[in-house]
Amino acid sequence: MNTNKKLTIAGWILSGLLALMLIGASASAKLTAWEGKSEMFAKMGWSEDVMFWIGIVEVTVTVLFLIPRTSFIGAILLAAYLGGATATHVRMEEPFFIPIIVGIVAWIALGLRNPAVFRLAFAPPSILNSAAPVERSEA
């Protein structure tokens, strides 16, 4: 097995583990009923209804992240979602590093699945700007 295939497999494994955590643990807590849910969400400043919709958003962006054709926009939306989670933890004066780490791991997983992501992120500016300019015609 060549190195590229191993990296791709590693990226999919990492993506799958992230999806299990995001959908299986995090979103499911927002979408199901359990004792103490109202109190916990109220402490965060969110109602159960709002948290339900936040759970739907979490599942949606995670699924978009897993679909190869939509994975890049899914990663962008996942980073935005995790930014909101980070802000909530900061506002509550709780440790806020977990959503940041999850976001970094998501981008690493996507870069392993699709090396073009790493090239886009880490290519020198001269390479990215070397494309011929597009001429626009006045219509």
Protein Blocks (a to p, Z undefined) as FASTA:
>chain_A
ZZklmmmmmmmmmmmmmmmmmmmmmmmmmmpccehklmmmmmnopafklmmmmmmmmmmm
mmmmmpmklmmmmmmmmmmmmmmmmmmmmmnopafklmmmmmmmmmmmmmmmmmmlmmmm
mgcfklmmmpccdddddZZ
